[in-house]
Amino acid sequence: MPIVPLRAAIFDFGGVMTEPLYQDYSHVSDEMLGLVRFFLAEFQGVYHLPTGAHDLHLLETGQISYSEFFVRLCRRYAAAGNPLIAPAEAEVAVFGRDIAACGAMQDAVRQLRGSGVRTALLTNMWADGDKMLRRVAPVDELFDAIVDSSQVGLRKPDPAIYRLACRRLGVEPSECLFVDDLKCNTDAAAKLGMTVIECLDPVECADEVVRLVLGHAASDEVAGQTAVA
């Protein structure tokens, strides 16, 4: 249990407010799987670095566009001795699956906010990615603050972006719960004094969030509301 009472909760988007990412590539042809593996290898190699000159860093700090990212990815893939893939086809292979919201986590955030807990979305995103956020989930309804890496020029796991999220909520890091599906991001938050949850399954994690912050299972409140009705 946290030593300091939690006054706020900060959530990642992909893999926390949505179903898990980068797990199902059954829609990808054998020809395109090589490109997907190339992308994932780059992701694993550089994502944990707070800043850098890699295209992933440039994308998530708003310095290159989403389309330019895939143009450059395809060039690197071809330069490594692979077939030249059209950027539009690469985009479908990597992100072709529709992103599905996690209803259980949305309900958990509503319970926290309805109990007076301040909430924020802290996401590494590309420029104009906020349109996708709002298409997938009612983020303006769920969160008191939205911190988008491409808009602020910082990205997780840079400590500065966590501090920015805390300032926008008007709380100290020690008063915050932080939930993310990547260990490098939760590790960075923990170093600032935040209570953290590494989200491996957003449905199970939703119950853990409510239990940790409010002291009861998420399902308890739902059951209580049903009984009253």
MIDOSE-1310 file (N, C-alpha, C; in nm, 2 decimals, decimal comma, always signed):
residues 229
mpiv	+0,08/-0,12/+0,00/+0,00/+0,00/+0,00/+0,09/+0,12/+0,00; +0,04/+0,23/-0,07/+0,12/+0,35/-0,07/+0,13/+0,42/+0,07; +0,24/+0,48/+0,10/+0,26/+0,55/+0,23/+0,18/+0,67/+0,23; +0,18/+0,75/+0,12/+0,10/+0,88/+0,12/-0,03/+0,85/+0,05
plra	-0,15/+0,90/+0,10/-0,27/+0,88/+0,04/-0,27/+0,93/-0,11; -0,33/+0,85/-0,20/-0,33/+0,88/-0,34/-0,44/+0,98/-0,37; -0,40/+1,09/-0,43/-0,50/+1,19/-0,46/-0,52/+1,20/-0,61; -0,44/+1,13/-0,69/-0,44/+1,13/-0,84/-0,40/+1,00/-0,90
aifd	-0,44/+0,98/-1,02/-0,40/+0,86/-1,09/-0,38/+0,90/-1,24; -0,26/+0,85/-1,29/-0,22/+0,89/-1,42/-0,21/+0,76/-1,50; -0,27/+0,76/-1,62/-0,28/+0,64/-1,70/-0,22/+0,66/-1,84; -0,15/+0,55/-1,89/-0,11/+0,54/-2,02/-0,23/+0,51/-2,11
fggv	-0,22/+0,52/-2,24/-0,33/+0,50/-2,33/-0,32/+0,35/-2,39; -0,23/+0,33/-2,48/-0,22/+0,20/-2,55/-0,18/+0,09/-2,45; -0,26/-0,01/-2,44/-0,23/-0,13/-2,36/-0,28/-0,11/-2,21; -0,34/+0,01/-2,18/-0,39/+0,04/-2,05/-0,54/+0,08/-2,07
mtep	-0,56/+0,19/-2,14/-0,70/+0,23/-2,17/-0,76/+0,15/-2,29; -0,67/+0,07/-2,35/-0,71/-0,01/-2,46/-0,67/-0,16/-2,44; -0,72/-0,25/-2,52/-0,67/-0,38/-2,51/-0,52/-0,39/-2,55; -0,45/-0,50/-2,51/-0,31/-0,50/-2,53/-0,27/-0,48/-2,67
lyqd	-0,15/-0,42/-2,69/-0,10/-0,39/-2,83/+0,01/-0,49/-2,86; +0,05/-0,49/-2,99/+0,16/-0,57/-3,04/+0,16/-0,71/-3,00; +0,04/-0,77/-3,00/+0,04/-0,92/-2,96/-0,02/-1,00/-3,07; -0,11/-0,95/-3,15/-0,18/-1,03/-3,25/-0,15/-0,98/-3,39
yshv	-0,07/-1,05/-3,46/-0,03/-1,02/-3,60/-0,08/-1,13/-3,70; -0,20/-1,19/-3,66/-0,25/-1,29/-3,75/-0,30/-1,23/-3,88; -0,33/-1,10/-3,88/-0,38/-1,04/-4,01/-0,26/-1,01/-4,10; -0,14/-1,03/-4,06/-0,02/-0,99/-4,15/+0,03/-1,11/-4,23
sdem	+0,05/-1,08/-4,36/+0,10/-1,19/-4,45/+0,24/-1,23/-4,41; +0,28/-1,34/-4,45/+0,42/-1,39/-4,43/+0,52/-1,29/-4,48; +0,49/-1,23/-4,60/+0,58/-1,14/-4,66/+0,61/-1,01/-4,57; +0,50/-0,97/-4,50/+0,51/-0,85/-4,42/+0,56/-0,87/-4,28
lglv	+0,56/-1,00/-4,24/+0,60/-1,03/-4,10/+0,74/-0,99/-4,07; +0,83/-0,99/-4,18/+0,97/-0,95/-4,16/+0,97/-0,80/-4,13; +0,89/-0,72/-4,19/+0,89/-0,58/-4,16/+0,84/-0,56/-4,01; +0,74/-0,63/-3,97/+0,68/-0,62/-3,84/+0,79/-0,65/-3,74
rffl	+0,87/-0,76/-3,76/+0,97/-0,80/-3,67/+1,08/-0,69/-3,67; +1,11/-0,63/-3,78/+1,21/-0,53/-3,79/+1,17/-0,41/-3,70; +1,04/-0,37/-3,72/+0,99/-0,26/-3,64/+0,99/-0,29/-3,49; +0,95/-0,41/-3,45/+0,95/-0,44/-3,31/+1,09/-0,45/-3,25
aefq	+1,19/-0,49/-3,33/+1,33/-0,50/-3,28/+1,38/-0,35/-3,26; +1,34/-0,26/-3,35/+1,38/-0,12/-3,33/+1,31/-0,07/-3,20; +1,19/-0,10/-3,19/+1,11/-0,05/-3,08/+1,17/-0,09/-2,94; +1,20/-0,22/-2,94/+1,26/-0,27/-2,81/+1,40/-0,22/-2,79
gvyh	+1,47/-0,18/-2,90/+1,61/-0,13/-2,88/+1,62/+0,01/-2,84; +1,52/+0,10/-2,87/+1,53/+0,24/-2,84/+1,42/+0,30/-2,75; +1,31/+0,23/-2,74/+1,20/+0,29/-2,67/+1,23/+0,34/-2,53; +1,31/+0,26/-2,46/+1,34/+0,29/-2,32/+1,43/+0,41/-2,30
lptg	+1,48/+0,47/-2,41/+1,57/+0,59/-2,40/+1,48/+0,71/-2,39; +1,49/+0,79/-2,29/+1,40/+0,91/-2,28/+1,40/+1,00/-2,40; +1,52/+1,02/-2,45/+1,54/+1,11/-2,57/+1,63/+1,04/-2,67; +1,64/+1,10/-2,79/+1,73/+1,04/-2,89/+1,70/+1,09/-3,03
ahdl	+1,78/+1,04/-3,12/+1,76/+1,09/-3,26/+1,69/+0,98/-3,35; +1,65/+0,87/-3,29/+1,58/+0,77/-3,36/+1,44/+0,82/-3,41; +1,39/+0,77/-3,52/+1,27/+0,82/-3,57/+1,15/+0,80/-3,47; +1,16/+0,70/-3,39/+1,05/+0,68/-3,29/+1,05/+0,80/-3,19
hlle	+1,17/+0,84/-3,15/+1,17/+0,96/-3,06/+1,12/+1,08/-3,13; +1,16/+1,10/-3,26/+1,12/+1,22/-3,33/+0,97/+1,21/-3,36; +0,91/+1,10/-3,38/+0,77/+1,08/-3,40/+0,69/+1,12/-3,27; +0,74/+1,07/-3,16/+0,66/+1,09/-3,04/+0,69/+1,22/-2,97
tgqi	+0,78/+1,30/-3,02/+0,80/+1,44/-2,97/+0,75/+1,54/-3,08; +0,68/+1,49/-3,18/+0,62/+1,58/-3,28/+0,71/+1,64/-3,38; +0,83/+1,58/-3,40/+0,93/+1,64/-3,49/+0,92/+1,58/-3,63; +0,86/+1,46/-3,65/+0,82/+1,41/-3,78/+0,68/+1,36/-3,77
syse	+0,62/+1,35/-3,89/+0,48/+1,31/-3,89/+0,47/+1,16/-3,89; +0,35/+1,11/-3,87/+0,32/+0,97/-3,87/+0,35/+0,91/-4,01; +0,31/+0,97/-4,12/+0,34/+0,92/-4,25/+0,49/+0,92/-4,28; +0,56/+1,03/-4,23/+0,71/+1,03/-4,25/+0,78/+0,92/-4,18
ffvr	+0,73/+0,89/-4,06/+0,78/+0,78/-3,98/+0,78/+0,65/-4,07; +0,67/+0,62/-4,13/+0,67/+0,49/-4,21/+0,75/+0,50/-4,34; +0,76/+0,62/-4,40/+0,85/+0,63/-4,51/+0,99/+0,60/-4,47; +1,04/+0,65/-4,36/+1,17/+0,62/-4,31/+1,19/+0,48/-4,27
lcrr	+1,09/+0,42/-4,20/+1,10/+0,28/-4,16/+1,12/+0,19/-4,28; +1,04/+0,21/-4,39/+1,06/+0,13/-4,51/+1,19/+0,15/-4,57; +1,25/+0,27/-4,57/+1,38/+0,29/-4,63/+1,49/+0,21/-4,55; +1,48/+0,21/-4,41/+1,57/+0,14/-4,33/+1,56/-0,01/-4,35
yaaa	+1,44/-0,05/-4,37/+1,41/-0,20/-4,39/+1,48/-0,24/-4,52; +1,46/-0,16/-4,63/+1,52/-0,19/-4,76/+1,67/-0,18/-4,75; +1,72/-0,08/-4,68/+1,87/-0,07/-4,67/+1,93/-0,18/-4,60; +1,85/-0,26/-4,52/+1,91/-0,37/-4,44/+1,90/-0,50/-4,53
gnpl	+1,87/-0,48/-4,66/+1,87/-0,60/-4,75/+1,74/-0,66/-4,77; +1,63/-0,59/-4,74/+1,50/-0,65/-4,75/+1,42/-0,59/-4,86; +1,31/-0,65/-4,90/+1,23/-0,59/-5,01/+1,18/-0,45/-4,98; +1,17/-0,36/-5,08/+1,11/-0,23/-5,05/+0,96/-0,24/-5,04
iapa	+0,91/-0,19/-4,92/+0,77/-0,20/-4,89/+0,71/-0,06/-4,90; +0,59/-0,05/-4,96/+0,52/+0,08/-4,96/+0,48/+0,12/-4,82; +0,51/+0,25/-4,79/+0,48/+0,30/-4,65/+0,33/+0,27/-4,61; +0,24/+0,28/-4,70/+0,10/+0,26/-4,66/+0,08/+0,11/-4,62
eaev	+0,14/+0,02/-4,69/+0,13/-0,12/-4,65/+0,20/-0,15/-4,52; +0,31/-0,08/-4,50/+0,38/-0,10/-4,37/+0,30/-0,05/-4,25; +0,23/+0,06/-4,27/+0,14/+0,11/-4,17/+0,03/+0,01/-4,13; -0,03/-0,05/-4,23/-0,13/-0,15/-4,21/-0,08/-0,27/-4,14
avfg	+0,04/-0,31/-4,18/+0,10/-0,43/-4,11/+0,13/-0,41/-3,97; +0,18/-0,29/-3,93/+0,22/-0,26/-3,80/+0,11/-0,22/-3,71; +0,02/-0,14/-3,76/-0,09/-0,08/-3,68/-0,23/-0,11/-3,74; -0,24/-0,22/-3,83/-0,36/-0,24/-3,90/-0,48/-0,28/-3,82
rdia	-0,46/-0,35/-3,71/-0,57/-0,39/-3,62/-0,63/-0,27/-3,56; -0,77/-0,27/-3,56/-0,84/-0,16/-3,49/-0,80/-0,16/-3,34; -0,78/-0,05/-3,28/-0,75/-0,04/-3,14/-0,88/-0,04/-3,06; -0,90/-0,13/-2,98/-1,02/-0,15/-2,90/-1,00/-0,10/-2,76
acga	-1,10/-0,02/-2,72/-1,10/+0,04/-2,58/-1,12/-0,07/-2,48; -1,07/-0,06/-2,36/-1,09/-0,15/-2,25/-1,20/-0,09/-2,16; -1,32/-0,15/-2,17/-1,44/-0,09/-2,10/-1,42/-0,10/-1,95; -1,35/-0,21/-1,90/-1,33/-0,22/-1,75/-1,24/-0,11/-1,70
mqda	-1,14/-0,07/-1,78/-1,05/+0,04/-1,73/-1,12/+0,17/-1,74; -1,20/+0,19/-1,84/-1,28/+0,32/-1,84/-1,37/+0,33/-1,72; -1,43/+0,22/-1,68/-1,52/+0,22/-1,57/-1,44/+0,25/-1,44; -1,32/+0,19/-1,43/-1,23/+0,22/-1,32/-1,20/+0,37/-1,31
vrql	-1,16/+0,43/-1,42/-1,13/+0,57/-1,42/-1,25/+0,65/-1,38; -1,37/+0,62/-1,42/-1,49/+0,69/-1,38/-1,51/+0,68/-1,23; -1,49/+0,56/-1,18/-1,51/+0,54/-1,03/-1,41/+0,63/-0,95; -1,28/+0,64/-1,00/-1,19/+0,72/-0,93/-1,23/+0,87/-0,94
rgsg	-1,26/+0,91/-1,06/-1,29/+1,05/-1,08/-1,42/+1,09/-1,00; -1,51/+1,00/-1,00/-1,64/+1,02/-0,93/-1,62/+1,03/-0,78; -1,51/+0,97/-0,73/-1,47/+0,98/-0,59/-1,38/+1,09/-0,55; -1,36/+1,18/-0,65/-1,28/+1,30/-0,62/-1,13/+1,28/-0,65
vrta	-1,09/+1,17/-0,71/-0,95/+1,15/-0,74/-0,92/+1,22/-0,87; -0,81/+1,29/-0,88/-0,78/+1,36/-1,01/-0,72/+1,26/-1,10; -0,75/+1,27/-1,23/-0,70/+1,17/-1,33/-0,64/+1,24/-1,45; -0,54/+1,17/-1,50/-0,47/+1,23/-1,62/-0,44/+1,11/-1,72
lltn	-0,43/+1,15/-1,84/-0,38/+1,06/-1,95/-0,24/+1,10/-1,98; -0,14/+1,02/-1,98/-0,01/+1,05/-2,01/+0,04/+0,95/-2,12; +0,04/+1,00/-2,25/+0,07/+0,91/-2,36/+0,18/+0,95/-2,45; +0,26/+0,86/-2,50/+0,35/+0,89/-2,60/+0,27/+0,87/-2,73
mwad	+0,26/+0,98/-2,80/+0,16/+0,99/-2,92/+0,23/+1,06/-3,03; +0,18/+1,04/-3,15/+0,23/+1,12/-3,27/+0,14/+1,24/-3,29; +0,19/+1,33/-3,37/+0,11/+1,46/-3,40/-0,02/+1,42/-3,47; -0,13/+1,48/-3,42/-0,26/+1,45/-3,47/-0,32/+1,32/-3,42
gdkm	-0,24/+1,25/-3,33/-0,29/+1,13/-3,27/-0,40/+1,15/-3,18; -0,42/+1,27/-3,13/-0,53/+1,30/-3,04/-0,67/+1,27/-3,11; -0,68/+1,27/-3,24/-0,80/+1,24/-3,31/-0,83/+1,09/-3,29; -0,73/+1,01/-3,29/-0,75/+0,87/-3,27/-0,79/+0,84/-3,12
lrrv	-0,73/+0,91/-3,03/-0,76/+0,90/-2,89/-0,91/+0,92/-2,87; -0,96/+1,02/-2,92/-1,10/+1,06/-2,90/-1,20/+0,97/-2,98; -1,15/+0,91/-3,08/-1,23/+0,81/-3,16/-1,25/+0,68/-3,08; -1,14/+0,64/-3,01/-1,14/+0,51/-2,93/-1,20/+0,52/-2,80
apvd	-1,18/+0,63/-2,73/-1,23/+0,65/-2,59/-1,27/+0,79/-2,56; -1,37/+0,81/-2,47/-1,41/+0,94/-2,43/-1,31/+1,01/-2,33; -1,19/+1,04/-2,38/-1,09/+1,08/-2,29/-1,11/+1,22/-2,23; -1,19/+1,31/-2,29/-1,22/+1,43/-2,23/-1,31/+1,42/-2,11
elfd	-1,39/+1,31/-2,12/-1,49/+1,28/-2,01/-1,41/+1,22/-1,89; -1,31/+1,14/-1,92/-1,25/+1,06/-1,82/-1,14/+1,13/-1,75; -1,07/+1,22/-1,81/-0,95/+1,28/-1,75/-0,95/+1,43/-1,73; -0,90/+1,47/-1,62/-0,88/+1,61/-1,59/-0,77/+1,68/-1,67
aivd	-0,68/+1,60/-1,71/-0,57/+1,65/-1,79/-0,52/+1,55/-1,89; -0,48/+1,59/-2,01/-0,42/+1,50/-2,11/-0,29/+1,55/-2,15; -0,19/+1,47/-2,13/-0,05/+1,51/-2,16/+0,00/+1,42/-2,28; +0,01/+1,48/-2,40/+0,04/+1,41/-2,52/+0,18/+1,45/-2,56
ssqv	+0,27/+1,35/-2,57/+0,41/+1,37/-2,59/+0,44/+1,46/-2,71; +0,36/+1,44/-2,82/+0,39/+1,51/-2,94/+0,35/+1,66/-2,93; +0,27/+1,69/-2,83/+0,23/+1,83/-2,81/+0,32/+1,90/-2,71; +0,38/+1,83/-2,62/+0,47/+1,89/-2,52/+0,61/+1,88/-2,55
glrk	+0,65/+1,80/-2,65/+0,79/+1,78/-2,69/+0,87/+1,70/-2,59; +0,80/+1,62/-2,51/+0,87/+1,53/-2,41/+0,80/+1,39/-2,43; +0,87/+1,29/-2,39/+0,81/+1,16/-2,40/+0,86/+1,07/-2,28; +0,77/+0,98/-2,24/+0,81/+0,88/-2,14/+0,93/+0,80/-2,20
pdpa	+1,02/+0,76/-2,12/+1,03/+0,77/-1,97/+1,11/+0,89/-1,92; +1,11/+1,00/-1,99/+1,17/+1,13/-1,94/+1,10/+1,17/-1,81; +1,18/+1,19/-1,70/+1,11/+1,23/-1,58/+1,03/+1,36/-1,59; +1,08/+1,45/-1,68/+1,01/+1,58/-1,70/+0,87/+1,57/-1,74
iyrl	+0,83/+1,47/-1,82/+0,69/+1,46/-1,86/+0,60/+1,41/-1,75; +0,66/+1,33/-1,66/+0,58/+1,29/-1,54/+0,55/+1,41/-1,45; +0,66/+1,48/-1,43/+0,64/+1,60/-1,34/+0,54/+1,70/-1,40; +0,54/+1,71/-1,54/+0,45/+1,80/-1,60/+0,30/+1,75/-1,58
acrr	+0,28/+1,62/-1,59/+0,15/+1,57/-1,56/+0,10/+1,60/-1,42; +0,20/+1,58/-1,32/+0,16/+1,61/-1,18/+0,13/+1,76/-1,16; +0,20/+1,85/-1,23/+0,18/+1,99/-1,22/+0,04/+2,02/-1,27; +0,00/+1,96/-1,38/-0,13/+1,99/-1,44/-0,24/+1,94/-1,35
lgve	-0,21/+1,84/-1,27/-0,31/+1,78/-1,17/-0,31/+1,85/-1,04; -0,20/+1,93/-1,02/-0,19/+2,00/-0,89/-0,15/+1,91/-0,77; -0,07/+1,81/-0,80/-0,03/+1,71/-0,70/+0,12/+1,68/-0,70; +0,17/+1,62/-0,60/+0,31/+1,58/-0,60/+0,32/+1,44/-0,65
psec	+0,43/+1,40/-0,71/+0,45/+1,26/-0,75/+0,41/+1,15/-0,65; +0,45/+1,18/-0,52/+0,42/+1,08/-0,42/+0,27/+1,06/-0,39; +0,19/+1,15/-0,45/+0,04/+1,14/-0,43/-0,03/+1,08/-0,55; +0,06/+1,03/-0,64/+0,00/+0,98/-0,77/+0,02/+0,82/-0,78
lfvd	-0,08/+0,76/-0,84/-0,07/+0,63/-0,90/-0,04/+0,64/-1,04; +0,05/+0,57/-1,10/+0,09/+0,57/-1,24/+0,07/+0,43/-1,29; +0,00/+0,41/-1,41/-0,03/+0,29/-1,47/+0,02/+0,29/-1,61; +0,10/+0,19/-1,65/+0,15/+0,18/-1,78/+0,18/+0,03/-1,81
dlkc	+0,18/+0,00/-1,94/+0,21/-0,14/-1,98/+0,35/-0,17/-2,00; +0,44/-0,07/-1,99/+0,58/-0,09/-2,02/+0,66/-0,07/-1,89; +0,75/-0,16/-1,86/+0,83/-0,15/-1,74/+0,92/-0,03/-1,73; +0,98/+0,00/-1,85/+1,07/+0,12/-1,84/+0,99/+0,25/-1,80
ntda	+0,87/+0,26/-1,83/+0,79/+0,37/-1,80/+0,75/+0,37/-1,65; +0,71/+0,25/-1,60/+0,67/+0,24/-1,46/+0,80/+0,26/-1,37; +0,91/+0,21/-1,42/+1,04/+0,22/-1,34/+1,07/+0,37/-1,32; +1,06/+0,45/-1,43/+1,09/+0,59/-1,43/+0,99/+0,66/-1,33
aakl	+0,87/+0,63/-1,33/+0,77/+0,69/-1,24/+0,80/+0,65/-1,10; +0,84/+0,53/-1,07/+0,87/+0,49/-0,94/+0,99/+0,56/-0,88; +1,08/+0,60/-0,96/+1,20/+0,67/-0,92/+1,16/+0,81/-0,87; +1,05/+0,86/-0,92/+1,00/+0,99/-0,88/+0,92/+0,99/-0,75
gmtv	+0,89/+0,87/-0,71/+0,81/+0,85/-0,58/+0,67/+0,81/-0,61; +0,63/+0,79/-0,73/+0,49/+0,75/-0,76/+0,47/+0,60/-0,72; +0,35/+0,57/-0,69/+0,30/+0,43/-0,67/+0,27/+0,38/-0,82; +0,32/+0,27/-0,85/+0,31/+0,22/-0,99/+0,24/+0,09/-1,00
iecl	+0,18/+0,07/-1,12/+0,12/-0,06/-1,16/+0,17/-0,09/-1,30; +0,24/-0,20/-1,32/+0,27/-0,24/-1,46/+0,15/-0,32/-1,51; +0,08/-0,27/-1,61/-0,04/-0,33/-1,66/-0,01/-0,44/-1,76; -0,03/-0,56/-1,72/-0,02/-0,67/-1,82/-0,15/-0,72/-1,88
dpve	-0,26/-0,70/-1,81/-0,39/-0,73/-1,86/-0,48/-0,61/-1,81; -0,53/-0,53/-1,90/-0,60/-0,41/-1,85/-0,73/-0,44/-1,78; -0,80/-0,55/-1,80/-0,92/-0,59/-1,73/-0,88/-0,62/-1,59; -0,78/-0,71/-1,56/-0,74/-0,74/-1,43/-0,69/-0,61/-1,36
cade	-0,61/-0,53/-1,43/-0,55/-0,41/-1,38/-0,65/-0,31/-1,33; -0,77/-0,30/-1,40/-0,87/-0,21/-1,37/-0,92/-0,23/-1,22; -0,94/-0,36/-1,19/-0,98/-0,39/-1,05/-0,87/-0,36/-0,95; -0,74/-0,38/-0,99/-0,63/-0,35/-0,90/-0,62/-0,20/-0,87
vvrl	-0,65/-0,12/-0,98/-0,64/+0,02/-0,96/-0,75/+0,07/-0,86; -0,87/+0,03/-0,87/-0,98/+0,07/-0,78/-0,95/+0,02/-0,64; -0,91/-0,10/-0,63/-0,88/-0,15/-0,50/-0,77/-0,08/-0,43; -0,66/-0,04/-0,50/-0,55/+0,03/-0,44/-0,58/+0,17/-0,40
vlgh	-0,66/+0,24/-0,49/-0,69/+0,38/-0,46/-0,81/+0,40/-0,37; -0,92/+0,32/-0,39/-1,04/+0,34/-0,32/-1,07/+0,24/-0,21; -0,99/+0,13/-0,21/-1,00/+0,03/-0,10/-1,10/-0,07/-0,12; -1,16/-0,08/-0,25/-1,25/-0,19/-0,27/-1,24/-0,23/-0,42
aasd	-1,29/-0,35/-0,45/-1,29/-0,40/-0,59/-1,38/-0,31/-0,68; -1,34/-0,30/-0,80/-1,42/-0,22/-0,90/-1,56/-0,28/-0,91; -1,57/-0,41/-0,90/-1,70/-0,47/-0,92/-1,80/-0,44/-0,80; -1,74/-0,41/-0,68/-1,83/-0,38/-0,57/-1,91/-0,26/-0,59
evag	-1,86/-0,15/-0,65/-1,93/-0,03/-0,68/-2,04/-0,05/-0,78; -2,00/-0,13/-0,89/-2,10/-0,16/-0,99/-2,22/-0,24/-0,93; -2,18/-0,34/-0,84/-2,29/-0,42/-0,78/-2,38/-0,33/-0,69; -2,32/-0,24/-0,62/-2,39/-0,15/-0,53/-2,49/-0,06/-0,61
qtav	-2,44/-0,01/-0,73/-2,53/+0,07/-0,81/-2,64/-0,01/-0,87; -2,62/-0,14/-0,90/-2,72/-0,22/-0,95/-2,83/-0,25/-0,85; -2,78/-0,27/-0,72/-2,87/-0,30/-0,61/-2,96/-0,18/-0,59; -2,91/-0,06/-0,59/-2,99/+0,07/-0,57/-3,09/+0,08/-0,68
a	-3,05/+0,05/-0,80/-3,14/+0,07/-0,92/-3,25/-0,03/-0,90
